[in-house]
Amino acid sequence: MTFTETKLKGSYIVDLKLLTDDRGSFARTFCKKEFEQIGHTKEFVQCNQSWNTHKGTLRGMHYQVPPFKEIKLVRCIRGSVYDVIVDLRKDSPTFLQHFGTELSEQNKRSLYIPEGFAHGFQTLEDDTELVYQHSEYYASNADSGLNYADPAFKINWPLPITKITDKDKTLALIDQSFKGI
């Protein structure tokens, strides 16, 4: 694997090293020793999968509040998405800045998202699937999020939104009282 740090310190694009022959290809998607090289020492305790029927579906911007902050490793295994993270770490020099990248079945990239980030994505194709590894168990009492259209973030979603939950649509805009997590 190759780790390329994004403009948001501690977050990485993870590119796989494919071994290809006449049977197809093989790649390691996680290795504890390799992830330790970027400072990852926590265990992934939960893995989730997201199935998305319609192009333009938006999910996000989600995070868990302390003490349930989590690291995520997200990969698109079918179709493609525009994947976005927002730095919510109160002492970070990139506080409230975002980073977006395309994850796809074709590029086989993952996005490593450290604790203290909100995460969301928009599907770029019908029938898109993602897998997520999490360093923390889901805790409904710690579930939180910020509005995907908040002008404070200036996220340029690539497509018109075709599907979004009422919950995600009505998440709060950030205000002056938000001090980070």
C-alpha positions as CSV (number, residue, x, y, z in Angstrom):
1,M,0.0,0.0,0.0
2,T,1.0,3.6,-0.6
3,F,-0.1,6.3,1.8
4,T,-0.5,9.9,0.6
5,E,-1.3,12.4,3.2
6,T,-4.0,14.9,2.2
7,K,-4.0,18.6,3.1
8,L,-5.8,17.7,6.3
9,K,-3.1,16.3,8.6
10,G,-3.5,12.7,9.6
11,S,-5.9,11.8,6.8
12,Y,-4.5,9.7,3.9
13,I,-5.4,8.4,0.5
14,V,-4.5,4.7,0.5
15,D,-3.6,3.2,-2.9
16,L,-3.3,-0.5,-3.3
17,K,-0.4,-2.4,-4.8
18,L,-2.1,-4.8,-7.3
19,L,-0.5,-8.1,-8.1
20,T,-1.8,-9.0,-11.5
21,D,-1.5,-12.2,-13.6
22,D,-3.7,-14.1,-16.0
23,R,-6.1,-15.1,-13.2
24,G,-6.9,-11.4,-12.3
25,S,-5.4,-9.4,-9.5
26,F,-4.8,-9.5,-5.7
27,A,-4.2,-6.7,-3.2
28,R,-3.8,-6.3,0.5
29,T,-6.4,-3.8,1.8
30,F,-5.2,-3.7,5.4
31,C,-2.0,-4.6,7.2
32,K,-1.5,-3.6,10.8
33,K,2.3,-3.1,10.4
34,E,1.9,-0.9,7.3
35,F,-0.8,1.2,9.0
36,E,1.4,1.7,12.0
37,Q,3.8,3.6,9.7
38,I,1.2,6.4,9.6
39,G,0.6,6.3,13.3
40,H,-2.5,4.0,13.3
41,T,-2.4,2.0,16.5
42,K,-6.1,1.4,17.2
43,E,-7.9,-1.7,16.4
44,F,-10.7,-1.7,13.8
45,V,-13.7,-3.1,15.8
46,Q,-16.6,-2.8,13.3
47,C,-17.0,-3.1,9.6
48,N,-20.1,-1.7,7.7
49,Q,-21.2,-1.8,4.1
50,S,-23.4,0.8,2.4
51,W,-25.5,0.0,-0.7
52,N,-26.8,3.0,-2.7
53,T,-29.2,2.5,-5.6
54,H,-29.3,6.0,-7.1
55,K,-26.7,8.2,-8.6
56,G,-26.6,11.5,-6.7
57,T,-27.4,10.0,-3.3
58,L,-25.8,11.9,-0.5
59,R,-25.0,10.6,2.9
60,G,-23.4,12.8,5.5
61,M,-21.8,14.7,7.2
62,H,-21.5,12.2,10.1
63,Y,-19.3,11.8,13.1
64,Q,-19.4,10.5,16.7
65,V,-18.7,12.8,19.6
66,P,-16.2,12.0,22.4
67,P,-15.6,9.6,24.0
68,F,-16.7,7.7,20.9
69,K,-14.6,9.5,18.3
70,E,-13.6,7.0,15.6
71,I,-11.1,6.4,12.9
72,K,-12.6,5.2,9.6
73,L,-11.1,3.5,6.6
74,V,-13.5,3.9,3.6
75,R,-13.4,2.1,0.3
76,C,-15.7,2.0,-2.7
77,I,-16.0,-1.5,-4.0
78,R,-18.7,-0.9,-6.7
79,G,-19.4,2.2,-8.7
80,S,-17.9,5.5,-7.6
81,V,-18.4,8.3,-5.0
82,Y,-17.1,11.8,-4.2
83,D,-16.0,11.3,-0.6
84,V,-15.6,14.3,1.7
85,I,-14.1,14.8,5.1
86,V,-14.2,18.0,7.3
87,D,-11.7,18.6,10.1
88,L,-13.5,19.2,13.4
89,R,-10.5,19.0,15.6
90,K,-10.6,22.2,17.7
91,D,-6.8,22.6,17.9
92,S,-6.1,21.8,14.3
93,P,-4.6,24.4,11.9
94,T,-7.1,23.0,9.3
95,F,-10.1,23.3,11.6
96,L,-13.4,23.4,9.5
97,Q,-11.5,22.8,6.2
98,H,-12.6,20.0,4.0
99,F,-11.0,17.6,1.5
100,G,-12.8,15.6,-1.2
101,T,-11.7,12.8,-3.5
102,E,-13.1,10.3,-5.8
103,L,-13.2,6.7,-4.5
104,S,-14.2,4.1,-7.1
105,E,-14.3,0.5,-8.0
106,Q,-11.8,1.4,-10.8
107,N,-9.1,3.3,-8.7
108,K,-9.4,1.0,-5.7
109,R,-8.5,3.8,-3.4
110,S,-9.4,4.1,0.3
111,L,-9.6,7.1,2.5
112,Y,-8.2,6.9,6.0
113,I,-10.1,9.3,8.2
114,P,-8.7,10.1,11.7
115,E,-10.7,10.8,14.8
116,G,-12.3,14.2,14.9
117,F,-13.6,14.4,11.3
118,A,-17.0,14.5,9.8
119,H,-17.5,12.2,6.8
120,G,-19.9,12.1,3.9
121,F,-20.2,11.1,0.3
122,Q,-22.2,11.5,-2.9
123,T,-22.7,8.6,-5.3
124,L,-21.5,9.3,-8.9
125,E,-23.2,6.2,-10.3
126,D,-26.2,4.0,-9.7
127,D,-25.6,0.8,-7.7
128,T,-22.6,2.0,-5.7
129,E,-21.3,0.2,-2.6
130,L,-18.8,1.1,0.1
131,V,-17.2,-0.7,3.0
132,Y,-16.1,1.1,6.1
133,Q,-13.8,-0.1,8.9
134,H,-14.3,1.7,12.3
135,S,-12.1,1.9,15.3
136,E,-15.1,2.5,17.6
137,Y,-18.4,0.8,18.0
138,Y,-21.5,2.7,16.8
139,A,-23.0,4.6,19.8
140,S,-26.4,6.1,19.0
141,N,-26.0,8.5,21.9
142,A,-22.8,9.8,20.3
143,D,-24.1,10.0,16.7
144,S,-23.9,13.5,15.3
145,G,-23.5,15.4,12.1
146,L,-23.3,18.7,10.3
147,N,-25.3,20.0,7.3
148,Y,-23.8,18.9,4.0
149,A,-24.7,22.3,2.4
150,D,-23.3,24.5,5.2
151,P,-21.8,27.5,3.5
152,A,-19.0,27.5,6.1
153,F,-17.5,24.4,4.4
154,K,-18.0,25.5,0.8
155,I,-18.2,21.8,-0.4
156,N,-18.9,21.6,-4.1
157,W,-20.9,18.4,-4.5
158,P,-20.5,17.3,-8.1
159,L,-24.1,16.3,-8.9
160,P,-27.6,17.5,-8.0
161,I,-28.8,15.6,-4.9
162,T,-31.3,12.9,-5.9
163,K,-31.7,11.0,-2.5
164,I,-31.0,12.2,1.0
165,T,-32.6,11.3,4.4
166,D,-34.7,13.9,6.2
167,K,-32.2,13.5,9.1
168,D,-29.2,14.4,6.9
169,K,-31.1,17.2,5.1
170,T,-32.0,18.9,8.4
171,L,-28.6,18.6,10.2
172,A,-27.6,21.9,11.8
173,L,-25.5,24.5,10.2
174,I,-22.3,25.2,12.1
175,D,-22.4,28.4,14.2
176,Q,-20.1,30.5,16.3
177,S,-20.7,28.3,19.3
178,F,-19.2,25.3,17.7
179,K,-15.7,24.8,19.2
180,G,-14.8,21.5,17.7
181,I,-14.4,18.0,19.0
